[in-house]
Amino acid sequence: MRCMGVRDNMVHLIIAYTLNDQCIVVLITQTSP
């Protein structure tokens, strides 16, 4: 199975990907108006 990348509005960007057999979730916050 694979994970999907989901972004909330345009302020928070959530990237999820599979590493080996683990699902890694990365949360990136953008400070752009």
PyRosetta script that sets phi, psi and omega in degrees:
from pyrosetta import init, pose_from_sequence

init()
pose = pose_from_sequence("MRCMGVRDNMVHLIIAYTLNDQCIVVLITQTSP")
pose.set_psi(1, 154.2)
pose.set_omega(1, -179.8)
pose.set_phi(2, -126.5)
pose.set_psi(2, 157.5)
pose.set_omega(2, -178.9)
pose.set_phi(3, -97.2)
pose.set_psi(3, 160.4)
pose.set_omega(3, 178.9)
pose.set_phi(4, -111.6)
pose.set_psi(4, 158.5)
pose.set_omega(4, 176.8)
pose.set_phi(5, -98.1)
pose.set_psi(5, 127.3)
pose.set_omega(5, -179.8)
pose.set_phi(6, -123.9)
pose.set_psi(6, 135.3)
pose.set_omega(6, 179.1)
pose.set_phi(7, -117.2)
pose.set_psi(7, 137.7)
pose.set_omega(7, -177.8)
pose.set_phi(8, -102.2)
pose.set_psi(8, 118.2)
pose.set_omega(8, -176.4)
pose.set_phi(9, 53.1)
pose.set_psi(9, -132.1)
pose.set_omega(9, 175.3)
pose.set_phi(10, -133.1)
pose.set_psi(10, 16.4)
pose.set_omega(10, -178.4)
pose.set_phi(11, -101.3)
pose.set_psi(11, -44.5)
pose.set_omega(11, -178.8)
pose.set_phi(12, -110.5)
pose.set_psi(12, 132.2)
pose.set_omega(12, 178.7)
pose.set_phi(13, -119.0)
pose.set_psi(13, 119.5)
pose.set_omega(13, -178.6)
pose.set_phi(14, -108.9)
pose.set_psi(14, 121.5)
pose.set_omega(14, 179.8)
pose.set_phi(15, -115.5)
pose.set_psi(15, 122.4)
pose.set_omega(15, 179.8)
pose.set_phi(16, -118.3)
pose.set_psi(16, 132.2)
pose.set_omega(16, 178.3)
pose.set_phi(17, -144.9)
pose.set_psi(17, 160.5)
pose.set_omega(17, -176.9)
pose.set_phi(18, -95.1)
pose.set_psi(18, 131.0)
pose.set_omega(18, 177.1)
pose.set_phi(19, -117.7)
pose.set_psi(19, 114.3)
pose.set_omega(19, -175.7)
pose.set_phi(20, 58.6)
pose.set_psi(20, -108.4)
pose.set_omega(20, 177.4)
pose.set_phi(21, -117.1)
pose.set_psi(21, 16.6)
pose.set_omega(21, -178.3)
pose.set_phi(22, -113.0)
pose.set_psi(22, 149.9)
pose.set_omega(22, 178.3)
pose.set_phi(23, -101.5)
pose.set_psi(23, 117.2)
pose.set_omega(23, -178.3)
pose.set_phi(24, -103.8)
pose.set_psi(24, 133.4)
pose.set_omega(24, 179.0)
pose.set_phi(25, -115.9)
pose.set_psi(25, 126.2)
pose.set_omega(25, -179.5)
pose.set_phi(26, -116.4)
pose.set_psi(26, 128.0)
pose.set_omega(26, 180.0)
pose.set_phi(27, -107.4)
pose.set_psi(27, 121.4)
pose.set_omega(27, -179.8)
pose.set_phi(28, -118.0)
pose.set_psi(28, 127.3)
pose.set_omega(28, 179.7)
pose.set_phi(29, -104.7)
pose.set_psi(29, 127.6)
pose.set_omega(29, 179.9)
pose.set_phi(30, -107.8)
pose.set_psi(30, 132.0)
pose.set_omega(30, 180.0)
pose.set_phi(31, -102.0)
pose.set_psi(31, 66.7)
pose.set_omega(31, 177.8)
pose.set_phi(32, -121.3)
pose.set_psi(32, 134.3)
pose.set_omega(32, -178.7)
pose.set_phi(33, -67.3)
pose.dump_pdb("model.pdb")
